[in-house]
Amino acid sequence: MPWSLLAGVARAESRWNPDVLSKVGARGLMQLMPATAVAAGATNGHTAVSPDDLFEPMISLHLGAAELGRLLTAFGGNRAAAVAAYNAGEAQARLWLDQCGEDCSERRFVAQVSFSVTRGYTQEVLAAAGAYEELYPDSAAENLTE
């Protein structure tokens, strides 16, 4: 899990405000839905995740990294597809990836996204991840691990 991608998602989701609560119930830095957080936690040793836990920055980041890492794996390392799935759902991102075709590049994938909000979100996250890598070049090669 590239730290810069996680940072890009946190920036886009919450603007680094750990107390954010969306209209649909997503919470914290990573704007996780409680059910998603429970599922991510179950696979990573956090067996009792409450909705209020998601306002704790380290818990939100840890669970967000687990979910984003799962999506990166599910999409074969395609960062754009994983980020789009984080925003619009895995099934929708899979449809866009299928429509994009074999050997779909990240740029081509983003152009394929038919939801303007998700297309903009994905572009924003990838741009922020690139900016974080430029700002912190000594950390650019680091990945987050459990």
N, CA and C atoms as an extended XYZ file, in Angstrom:
438
Properties=species:S:1:pos:R:3:atomname:S:1:resname:S:1:resid:I:1 pbc="F F F"
N         0.846       -1.178        0.000 N   MET     1
C         0.000        0.000        0.000 CA  MET     1
C         0.888        1.236        0.000 C   MET     1
N         0.976        1.952       -1.105 N   PRO     2
C         1.793        3.173       -1.143 CA  PRO     2
C         1.229        4.236       -0.193 C   PRO     2
N         2.067        4.748        0.694 N   TRP     3
C         1.614        5.748        1.662 CA  TRP     3
C         1.054        6.976        0.958 C   TRP     3
N         1.628        7.333       -0.185 N   SER     4
C         1.197        8.542       -0.888 CA  SER     4
C        -0.233        8.400       -1.417 C   SER     4
N        -0.614        7.196       -1.813 N   LEU     5
C        -1.981        6.976       -2.286 CA  LEU     5
C        -2.961        7.082       -1.124 C   LEU     5
N        -2.589        6.499        0.010 N   LEU     6
C        -3.432        6.611        1.202 CA  LEU     6
C        -3.588        8.082        1.593 C   LEU     6
N        -2.509        8.831        1.549 N   ALA     7
C        -2.557       10.256        1.880 CA  ALA     7
C        -3.442       11.013        0.890 C   ALA     7
N        -3.369       10.653       -0.381 N   GLY     8
C        -4.218       11.289       -1.385 CA  GLY     8
C        -5.693       11.032       -1.132 C   GLY     8
N        -6.030        9.808       -0.724 N   VAL     9
C        -7.427        9.481       -0.414 CA  VAL     9
C        -7.881       10.259        0.823 C   VAL     9
N        -7.053       10.284        1.868 N   ALA    10
C        -7.423       11.016        3.087 CA  ALA    10
C        -7.662       12.492        2.783 C   ALA    10
N        -6.807       13.057        1.943 N   ARG    11
C        -6.967       14.470        1.577 CA  ARG    11
C        -8.285       14.686        0.844 C   ARG    11
N        -8.569       13.839       -0.130 N   ALA    12
C        -9.798       13.996       -0.922 CA  ALA    12
C       -11.046       13.713       -0.093 C   ALA    12
N       -10.967       12.733        0.772 N   GLU    13
C       -12.146       12.323        1.547 CA  GLU    13
C       -12.505       13.312        2.653 C   GLU    13
N       -11.503       13.787        3.392 N   SER    14
C       -11.798       14.549        4.607 CA  SER    14
C       -11.053       15.865        4.728 C   SER    14
N       -10.144       16.132        3.786 N   ARG    15
C        -9.249       17.291        3.897 CA  ARG    15
C        -8.505       17.242        5.233 C   ARG    15
N        -8.201       16.023        5.672 N   TRP    16
C        -7.444       15.746        6.896 CA  TRP    16
C        -8.196       16.152        8.171 C   TRP    16
N        -9.521       16.222        8.096 N   ASN    17
C       -10.333       16.514        9.279 CA  ASN    17
C       -10.852       15.182        9.831 C   ASN    17
N       -10.387       14.756       11.017 N   PRO    18
C       -10.783       13.453       11.542 CA  PRO    18
C       -12.221       13.387       12.038 C   PRO    18
N       -12.895       14.528       12.144 N   ASP    19
C       -14.243       14.558       12.709 CA  ASP    19
C       -15.353       14.616       11.668 C   ASP    19
N       -15.017       14.429       10.399 N   VAL    20
C       -16.010       14.547        9.335 CA  VAL    20
C       -16.999       13.375        9.386 C   VAL    20
N       -18.279       13.722        9.235 N   LEU    21
C       -19.368       12.743        9.135 CA  LEU    21
C       -20.188       13.128        7.914 C   LEU    21
N       -20.251       12.212        6.926 N   SER    22
C       -20.989       12.527        5.697 CA  SER    22
C       -22.489       12.322        5.900 C   SER    22
N       -23.263       12.806        4.944 N   LYS    23
C       -24.718       12.653        4.987 CA  LYS    23
C       -25.139       11.189        4.981 C   LYS    23
N       -24.322       10.326        4.376 N   VAL    24
C       -24.686        8.911        4.290 CA  VAL    24
C       -24.070        8.073        5.407 C   VAL    24
N       -23.292        8.712        6.288 N   GLY    25
C       -22.761        8.000        7.450 CA  GLY    25
C       -21.302        7.615        7.393 C   GLY    25
N       -20.575        8.006        6.341 N   ALA    26
C       -19.133        7.741        6.285 CA  ALA    26
C       -18.446        8.632        7.316 C   ALA    26
N       -17.386        8.083        7.947 N   ARG    27
C       -16.805        8.775        9.090 CA  ARG    27
C       -15.290        8.882        9.026 C   ARG    27
N       -14.771        9.972        9.588 N   GLY    28
C       -13.350       10.106        9.851 CA  GLY    28
C       -12.503       10.487        8.654 C   GLY    28
N       -11.182       10.424        8.878 N   LEU    29
C       -10.216       10.813        7.851 CA  LEU    29
C       -10.430       10.090        6.534 C   LEU    29
N       -10.700        8.797        6.611 N   MET    30
C       -10.824        7.986        5.399 CA  MET    30
C       -12.270        7.823        4.935 C   MET    30
N       -13.203        8.460        5.642 N   GLN    31
C       -14.618        8.425        5.276 CA  GLN    31
C       -15.112        6.997        5.004 C   GLN    31
N       -14.861        6.133        5.960 N   LEU    32
C       -15.319        4.749        5.858 CA  LEU    32
C       -16.743        4.615        6.370 C   LEU    32
N       -17.514        3.783        5.702 N   MET    33
C       -18.820        3.396        6.218 CA  MET    33
C       -18.575        2.369        7.325 C   MET    33
N       -19.373        2.387        8.381 N   PRO    34
C       -19.144        1.441        9.472 CA  PRO    34
C       -19.069       -0.023        9.032 C   PRO    34
N       -19.917       -0.460        8.115 N   ALA    35
C       -19.879       -1.863        7.663 CA  ALA    35
C       -18.579       -2.177        6.931 C   ALA    35
N       -18.096       -1.243        6.132 N   THR    36
C       -16.822       -1.437        5.435 CA  THR    36
C       -15.684       -1.522        6.441 C   THR    36
N       -15.738       -0.670        7.460 N   ALA    37
C       -14.700       -0.679        8.493 CA  ALA    37
C       -14.690       -1.999        9.256 C   ALA    37
N       -15.849       -2.526        9.567 N   VAL    38
C       -15.921       -3.809       10.270 CA  VAL    38
C       -15.321       -4.915        9.407 C   VAL    38
N       -15.641       -4.919        8.123 N   ALA    39
C       -15.095       -5.933        7.211 CA  ALA    39
C       -13.579       -5.793        7.088 C   ALA    39
N       -13.099       -4.571        6.938 N   ALA    40
C       -11.653       -4.343        6.840 CA  ALA    40
C       -10.970       -4.727        8.140 C   ALA    40
N       -11.592       -4.407        9.247 N   GLY    41
C       -11.021       -4.738       10.546 CA  GLY    41
C       -10.964       -6.228       10.798 C   GLY    41
N       -11.971       -6.942       10.351 N   ALA    42
C       -12.020       -8.390       10.568 CA  ALA    42
C       -10.865       -9.110        9.896 C   ALA    42
N       -10.395       -8.575        8.790 N   THR    43
C        -9.282       -9.210        8.086 CA  THR    43
C        -7.921       -8.728        8.575 C   THR    43
N        -7.929       -7.749        9.485 N   ASN    44
C        -6.672       -7.157        9.939 CA  ASN    44
C        -6.542       -7.059       11.452 C   ASN    44
N        -7.266       -7.897       12.171 N   GLY    45
C        -7.085       -7.966       13.613 CA  GLY    45
C        -7.856       -6.965       14.445 C   GLY    45
N        -8.677       -6.138       13.831 N   HIS    46
C        -9.537       -5.215       14.580 CA  HIS    46
C       -10.935       -5.823       14.634 C   HIS    46
N       -11.174       -6.642       15.624 N   THR    47
C       -12.422       -7.401       15.647 CA  THR    47
C       -13.608       -6.614       16.172 C   THR    47
N       -13.388       -5.570       16.927 N   ALA    48
C       -14.509       -4.826       17.504 CA  ALA    48
C       -14.398       -3.354       17.131 C   ALA    48
N       -14.750       -3.036       15.899 N   VAL    49
C       -14.692       -1.653       15.429 CA  VAL    49
C       -16.077       -1.034       15.573 C   VAL    49
N       -16.153        0.030       16.355 N   SER    50
C       -17.431        0.733       16.496 CA  SER    50
C       -17.446        1.936       15.556 C   SER    50
N       -18.623        2.442       15.217 N   PRO    51
C       -18.677        3.624       14.355 CA  PRO    51
C       -17.877        4.805       14.911 C   PRO    51
N       -17.894        4.996       16.226 N   ASP    52
C       -17.146        6.112       16.811 CA  ASP    52
C       -15.638        5.927       16.696 C   ASP    52
N       -15.174        4.677       16.596 N   ASP    53
C       -13.736        4.422       16.424 CA  ASP    53
C       -13.206        5.061       15.147 C   ASP    53
N       -14.078        5.241       14.166 N   LEU    54
C       -13.642        5.767       12.877 CA  LEU    54
C       -13.242        7.238       12.936 C   LEU    54
N       -13.560        7.904       14.038 N   PHE    55
C       -13.125        9.284       14.220 CA  PHE    55
C       -11.714        9.358       14.816 C   PHE    55
N       -11.155        8.218       15.190 N   GLU    56
C        -9.778        8.158       15.679 CA  GLU    56
C        -8.856        8.071       14.466 C   GLU    56
N        -7.982        9.059       14.270 N   PRO    57
C        -7.172        9.094       13.041 CA  PRO    57
C        -6.387        7.818       12.745 C   PRO    57
N        -5.718        7.258       13.720 N   MET    58
C        -4.900        6.068       13.440 CA  MET    58
C        -5.766        4.867       13.067 C   MET    58
N        -6.913        4.732       13.699 N   ILE    59
C        -7.818        3.630       13.352 CA  ILE    59
C        -8.364        3.837       11.947 C   ILE    59
N        -8.794        5.055       11.648 N   SER    60
C        -9.326        5.352       10.320 CA  SER    60
C        -8.279        5.095        9.240 C   SER    60
N        -7.060        5.567        9.475 N   LEU    61
C        -5.995        5.351        8.494 CA  LEU    61
C        -5.660        3.876        8.333 C   LEU    61
N        -5.600        3.156        9.437 N   HIS    62
C        -5.273        1.731        9.372 CA  HIS    62
C        -6.346        0.953        8.590 C   HIS    62
N        -7.602        1.211        8.927 N   LEU    63
C        -8.684        0.503        8.238 CA  LEU    63
C        -8.824        0.965        6.787 C   LEU    63
N        -8.620        2.254        6.547 N   GLY    64
C        -8.648        2.758        5.175 CA  GLY    64
C        -7.537        2.140        4.345 C   GLY    64
N        -6.345        1.994        4.947 N   ALA    65
C        -5.226        1.357        4.236 CA  ALA    65
C        -5.550       -0.096        3.928 C   ALA    65
N        -6.195       -0.777        4.862 N   ALA    66
C        -6.568       -2.175        4.625 CA  ALA    66
C        -7.557       -2.279        3.456 C   ALA    66
N        -8.553       -1.414        3.447 N   GLU    67
C        -9.553       -1.452        2.371 CA  GLU    67
C        -8.942       -1.038        1.034 C   GLU    67
N        -8.160        0.023        1.030 N   LEU    68
C        -7.533        0.465       -0.216 CA  LEU    68
C        -6.535       -0.573       -0.717 C   LEU    68
N        -5.808       -1.202        0.193 N   GLY    69
C        -4.887       -2.273       -0.190 CA  GLY    69
C        -5.620       -3.461       -0.789 C   GLY    69
N        -6.769       -3.793       -0.202 N   ARG    70
C        -7.586       -4.890       -0.742 CA  ARG    70
C        -8.031       -4.556       -2.155 C   ARG    70
N        -8.447       -3.314       -2.362 N   LEU    71
C        -8.892       -2.892       -3.694 CA  LEU    71
C        -7.740       -2.873       -4.694 C   LEU    71
N        -6.565       -2.437       -4.259 N   LEU    72
C        -5.395       -2.474       -5.154 CA  LEU    72
C        -5.106       -3.897       -5.603 C   LEU    72
N        -5.195       -4.827       -4.683 N   THR    73
C        -4.980       -6.231       -5.027 CA  THR    73
C        -6.075       -6.728       -5.975 C   THR    73
N        -7.308       -6.388       -5.656 N   ALA    74
C        -8.444       -6.839       -6.481 CA  ALA    74
C        -8.355       -6.313       -7.912 C   ALA    74
N        -7.742       -5.138       -8.082 N   PHE    75
C        -7.635       -4.532       -9.410 CA  PHE    75
C        -6.222       -4.637       -9.973 C   PHE    75
N        -5.479       -5.625       -9.513 N   GLY    76
C        -4.174       -5.927      -10.088 CA  GLY    76
C        -3.174       -4.784      -10.024 C   GLY    76
N        -3.275       -3.938       -8.987 N   GLY    77
C        -2.346       -2.828       -8.838 CA  GLY    77
C        -2.739       -1.566       -9.581 C   GLY    77
N        -3.851       -1.583      -10.290 N   ASN    78
C        -4.309       -0.397      -11.014 CA  ASN    78
C        -4.833        0.611       -9.985 C   ASN    78
N        -4.030        1.638       -9.726 N   ARG    79
C        -4.375        2.616       -8.695 CA  ARG    79
C        -5.665        3.364       -9.032 C   ARG    79
N        -5.842        3.728      -10.284 N   ALA    80
C        -7.042        4.471      -10.674 CA  ALA    80
C        -8.297        3.651      -10.431 C   ALA    80
N        -8.271        2.382      -10.783 N   ALA    81
C        -9.438        1.526      -10.570 CA  ALA    81
C        -9.699        1.331       -9.078 C   ALA    81
N        -8.644        1.165       -8.291 N   ALA    82
C        -8.807        0.984       -6.842 CA  ALA    82
C        -9.401        2.239       -6.212 C   ALA    82
N        -8.923        3.400       -6.618 N   VAL    83
C        -9.437        4.660       -6.074 CA  VAL    83
C       -10.888        4.871       -6.496 C   VAL    83
N       -11.202        4.593       -7.744 N   ALA    84
C       -12.590        4.715       -8.206 CA  ALA    84
C       -13.492        3.763       -7.434 C   ALA    84
N       -13.010        2.561       -7.157 N   ALA    85
C       -13.787        1.591       -6.379 CA  ALA    85
C       -13.992        2.079       -4.951 C   ALA    85
N       -13.004        2.726       -4.376 N   TYR    86
C       -13.128        3.275       -3.023 CA  TYR    86
C       -14.263        4.294       -2.992 C   TYR    86
N       -14.445        5.011       -4.076 N   ASN    87
C       -15.459        6.062       -4.153 CA  ASN    87
C       -16.823        5.554       -4.614 C   ASN    87
N       -16.850        4.760       -5.669 N   ALA    88
C       -18.120        4.389       -6.304 CA  ALA    88
C       -18.512        2.931       -6.105 C   ALA    88
N       -17.637        2.152       -5.498 N   GLY    89
C       -17.928        0.741       -5.282 CA  GLY    89
C       -17.163       -0.148       -6.235 C   GLY    89
N       -16.857       -1.327       -5.745 N   GLU    90
C       -16.037       -2.261       -6.514 CA  GLU    90
C       -16.726       -2.734       -7.792 C   GLU    90
N       -18.014       -3.009       -7.723 N   ALA    91
C       -18.730       -3.506       -8.909 CA  ALA    91
C       -18.722       -2.463      -10.028 C   ALA    91
N       -18.946       -1.209       -9.677 N   GLN    92
C       -18.968       -0.159      -10.691 CA  GLN    92
C       -17.580        0.017      -11.308 C   GLN    92
N       -16.545        0.013      -10.479 N   ALA    93
C       -15.182        0.161      -10.995 CA  ALA    93
C       -14.813       -1.025      -11.879 C   ALA    93
N       -15.273       -2.208      -11.532 N   ARG    94
C       -15.009       -3.400      -12.350 CA  ARG    94
C       -15.667       -3.237      -13.721 C   ARG    94
N       -16.866       -2.686      -13.765 N   LEU    95
C       -17.552       -2.443      -15.038 CA  LEU    95
C       -16.747       -1.471      -15.899 C   LEU    95
N       -16.277       -0.378      -15.305 N   TRP    96
C       -15.468        0.587      -16.064 CA  TRP    96
C       -14.181       -0.052      -16.567 C   TRP    96
N       -13.568       -0.876      -15.738 N   LEU    97
C       -12.334       -1.532      -16.144 CA  LEU    97
C       -12.591       -2.496      -17.298 C   LEU    97
N       -13.685       -3.231      -17.225 N   ASP    98
C       -14.048       -4.144      -18.319 CA  ASP    98
C       -14.303       -3.363      -19.606 C   ASP    98
N       -14.965       -2.225      -19.497 N   GLN    99
C       -15.238       -1.396      -20.675 CA  GLN    99
C       -13.957       -0.805      -21.247 C   GLN    99
N       -12.998       -0.578      -20.389 N   CYS   100
C       -11.728        0.011      -20.817 CA  CYS   100
C       -10.914       -0.978      -21.652 C   CYS   100
N       -11.080       -2.250      -21.380 N   GLY   101
C       -10.436       -3.274      -22.189 CA  GLY   101
C        -9.106       -3.760      -21.645 C   GLY   101
N        -8.546       -4.696      -22.374 N   GLU   102
C        -7.278       -5.312      -22.002 CA  GLU   102
C        -6.157       -4.270      -22.020 C   GLU   102
N        -5.216       -4.416      -21.107 N   ASP   103
C        -4.077       -3.486      -20.996 CA  ASP   103
C        -4.527       -2.038      -20.786 C   ASP   103
N        -5.573       -1.855      -20.001 N   CYS   104
C        -6.112       -0.522      -19.726 CA  CYS   104
C        -5.134        0.258      -18.846 C   CYS   104
N        -4.687        1.403      -19.324 N   SER   105
C        -3.805        2.256      -18.529 CA  SER   105
C        -4.641        3.029      -17.507 C   SER   105
N        -3.973        3.571      -16.508 N   GLU   106
C        -4.686        4.358      -15.502 CA  GLU   106
C        -5.332        5.591      -16.128 C   GLU   106
N        -4.633        6.254      -17.033 N   ARG   107
C        -5.201        7.441      -17.698 CA  ARG   107
C        -6.435        7.087      -18.515 C   ARG   107
N        -6.333        5.990      -19.249 N   ARG   108
C        -7.475        5.569      -20.063 CA  ARG   108
C        -8.641        5.150      -19.175 C   ARG   108
N        -8.320        4.495      -18.058 N   PHE   109
C        -9.374        4.106      -17.122 CA  PHE   109
C       -10.117        5.341      -16.622 C   PHE   109
N        -9.379        6.361      -16.192 N   VAL   110
C       -10.017        7.571      -15.659 CA  VAL   110
C       -10.933        8.195      -16.715 C   VAL   110
N       -10.499        8.219      -17.948 N   ALA   111
C       -11.323        8.768      -19.023 CA  ALA   111
C       -12.594        7.947      -19.229 C   ALA   111
N       -12.544        6.665      -18.884 N   GLN   112
C       -13.672        5.744      -19.051 CA  GLN   112
C       -14.742        5.919      -17.960 C   GLN   112
N       -14.367        6.506      -16.825 N   VAL   113
C       -15.293        6.649      -15.695 CA  VAL   113
C       -16.448        7.558      -16.097 C   VAL   113
N       -17.659        7.021      -16.024 N   SER   114
C       -18.825        7.777      -16.498 CA  SER   114
C       -19.461        8.655      -15.423 C   SER   114
N       -19.130        8.463      -14.158 N   PHE   115
C       -19.638        9.335      -13.096 CA  PHE   115
C       -18.668       10.506      -12.954 C   PHE   115
N       -19.115       11.711      -13.230 N   SER   116
C       -18.207       12.864      -13.189 CA  SER   116
C       -17.610       13.074      -11.799 C   SER   116
N       -18.380       12.820      -10.757 N   VAL   117
C       -17.864       12.976       -9.389 CA  VAL   117
C       -16.721       11.993       -9.140 C   VAL   117
N       -16.896       10.752       -9.547 N   THR   118
C       -15.859        9.741       -9.334 CA  THR   118
C       -14.654        9.995      -10.232 C   THR   118
N       -14.886       10.444      -11.446 N   ARG   119
C       -13.776       10.778      -12.343 CA  ARG   119
C       -12.932       11.892      -11.724 C   ARG   119
N       -13.586       12.949      -11.243 N   GLY   120
C       -12.874       14.051      -10.607 CA  GLY   120
C       -12.174       13.627       -9.331 C   GLY   120
N       -12.838       12.801       -8.551 N   TYR   121
C       -12.261       12.288       -7.302 CA  TYR   121
C       -11.003       11.479       -7.595 C   TYR   121
N       -11.074       10.607       -8.572 N   THR   122
C        -9.935        9.756       -8.922 CA  THR   122
C        -8.775       10.606       -9.415 C   THR   122
N        -9.053       11.582      -10.256 N   GLN   123
C        -8.001       12.487      -10.729 CA  GLN   123
C        -7.383       13.241       -9.554 C   GLN   123
N        -8.214       13.719       -8.644 N   GLU   124
C        -7.723       14.467       -7.482 CA  GLU   124
C        -6.828       13.606       -6.606 C   GLU   124
N        -7.254       12.380       -6.326 N   VAL   125
C        -6.458       11.490       -5.474 CA  VAL   125
C        -5.117       11.178       -6.123 C   VAL   125
N        -5.117       10.835       -7.403 N   LEU   126
C        -3.866       10.492       -8.076 CA  LEU   126
C        -2.932       11.703       -8.165 C   LEU   126
N        -3.490       12.887       -8.388 N   ALA   127
C        -2.664       14.102       -8.424 CA  ALA   127
C        -2.076       14.390       -7.044 C   ALA   127
N        -2.884       14.239       -6.001 N   ALA   128
C        -2.391       14.478       -4.643 CA  ALA   128
C        -1.310       13.465       -4.286 C   ALA   128
N        -1.504       12.204       -4.660 N   ALA   129
C        -0.492       11.175       -4.384 CA  ALA   129
C         0.826       11.546       -5.060 C   ALA   129
N         0.749       11.999       -6.298 N   GLY   130
C         1.956       12.427       -7.000 CA  GLY   130
C         2.609       13.628       -6.332 C   GLY   130
N         1.797       14.558       -5.869 N   ALA   131
C         2.340       15.740       -5.182 CA  ALA   131
C         3.015       15.348       -3.873 C   ALA   131
N         2.404       14.432       -3.119 N   TYR   132
C         3.025       13.984       -1.872 CA  TYR   132
C         4.366       13.312       -2.157 C   TYR   132
N         4.434       12.542       -3.237 N   GLU   133
C         5.698       11.893       -3.596 CA  GLU   133
C         6.764       12.926       -3.947 C   GLU   133
N         6.365       14.006       -4.616 N   GLU   134
C         7.315       15.071       -4.945 CA  GLU   134
C         7.750       15.849       -3.710 C   GLU   134
N         6.794       16.117       -2.825 N   LEU   135
C         7.104       16.880       -1.612 CA  LEU   135
C         7.981       16.102       -0.636 C   LEU   135
N         7.810       14.799       -0.607 N   TYR   136
C         8.539       13.946        0.329 CA  TYR   136
C         9.270       12.846       -0.430 C   TYR   136
N        10.256       13.205       -1.246 N   PRO   137
C        10.910       12.218       -2.115 CA  PRO   137
C        11.630       11.102       -1.350 C   PRO   137
N        12.098       11.375       -0.145 N   ASP   138
C        12.773       10.333        0.621 CA  ASP   138
C        11.813        9.252        1.088 C   ASP   138
N        10.530        9.581        1.112 N   SER   139
C         9.517        8.617        1.548 CA  SER   139
C         8.774        7.988        0.387 C   SER   139
N         9.042        8.431       -0.830 N   ALA   140
C         8.246        8.018       -1.990 CA  ALA   140
C         8.276        6.516       -2.218 C   ALA   140
N         9.354        5.862       -1.871 N   ALA   141
C         9.455        4.426       -2.129 CA  ALA   141
C         8.873        3.592       -0.993 C   ALA   141
N         8.464        4.236        0.080 N   GLU   142
C         7.941        3.488        1.221 CA  GLU   142
C         6.519        3.040        0.982 C   GLU   142
N         6.230        1.868        1.467 N   ASN   143
C         4.879        1.337        1.439 CA  ASN   143
C         4.449        1.061        2.867 C   ASN   143
N         3.170        1.109        3.103 N   LEU   144
C         2.644        0.800        4.428 CA  LEU   144
C         2.432       -0.695        4.526 C   LEU   144
N         2.823       -1.239        5.636 N   THR   145
C         2.602       -2.659        5.889 CA  THR   145
C         1.944       -2.820        7.230 C   THR   145
N         1.407       -3.978        7.449 N   GLU   146
C         0.764       -4.267        8.733 CA  GLU   146
C         1.784       -4.367        9.816 C   GLU   146
